Amino acid sequence: MIDLYTSTTPNGRKVSIMLEEVELPYEVKHVKLGKKEQKQDWYMELNPNGRIPTIVDHDNGDFAVFESGAILIYLAEKTGKLMPSDVKGRSTVIQWLMFQKAGIGPMQGQANVFYRYAPEKIQYAIRRYQKETRRLYEVLDDRLKDNEYLAGDNYSIADIATYPWIHVHAWAGVEVEDLENLSRWKDVVGERPAVIKGMAVPRKPVIDDKAAERGAKLLI
Ligand SMILES: N[C@@H](CCC(=O)N[C@@H](CS)C(=O)NCC(=O)O)C(=O)O
């Protein structure tokens, strides 16, 4: 059994989608970010960064893994699923996984902060992060012109890492509707039964403006 420490955010949902895809049994432990549970000592022992997600694999000596990308690689290697084992295929998956981890996640995260939560509306910062997020989306769109999935013909952990972020594009105020290939990919991935289930853990995303008004900072 695997314990999944998660919350209602895209980084957490990457892991619930993965666990659903590979059909490993897991128990959801909802970490209440608003109550700063992720900073408590017991949690920091599992994840020294004090953030979600984290897994603890009780079938492997209670091994704890933090960082969403590292968790996806661990689960892919544990199950032999969703990442090829040949050097080039593996590298291609990791390149697109890193692109999400180092680009889309941080830039879209900052777009969210300045567009939704910052007490002052700093137009320079809003524009900068929305523009960079949109540029990264265009890179994805171009990649998906000749490829069904990010790493080529096969669905992989690169798609799993990217989907929950694209799903909440509107929360960052960045459009995708005119990006034909990205929109096609978003629909195809979003219809997978494991993705539908994983996205509802620990509960379905709330991405409307009313949530923002209520100050629901981490409900995406
Ligand atoms: N690089 C980390 C980022 C994790 C992260 O930023 N988690 C956010 C939610 S998406 C969090 O725990 N925020 C609460 C906090 O910063 O205290 C990963 O991919 O696992």
The ligand as a Gaussian input file, in Angstrom:
#p B3LYP/6-31G(d) Opt

LIG

0 1
 N        8.605000      21.181000      -6.900000
 C        7.575000      20.683000      -6.018000
 C        6.560000      21.768000      -5.839000
 C        5.542000      21.395000      -4.799000
 C        4.627000      22.558000      -4.482000
 O        4.870000      23.724000      -4.838000
 N        3.528000      22.259000      -3.793000
 C        2.602000      23.277000      -3.398000
 C        1.203000      22.929000      -3.874000
 S        1.158000      22.760000      -5.629000
 C        2.571000      23.384000      -1.873000
 O        2.728000      22.405000      -1.196000
 N        2.356000      24.610000      -1.378000
 C        2.264000      24.853000       0.039000
 C        3.418000      25.649000       0.576000
 O        4.177000      26.226000      -0.230000
 O        3.563000      25.720000       1.783000
 C        6.926000      19.429000      -6.637000
 O        6.785000      19.387000      -7.857000
 O        6.599000      18.497000      -5.875000

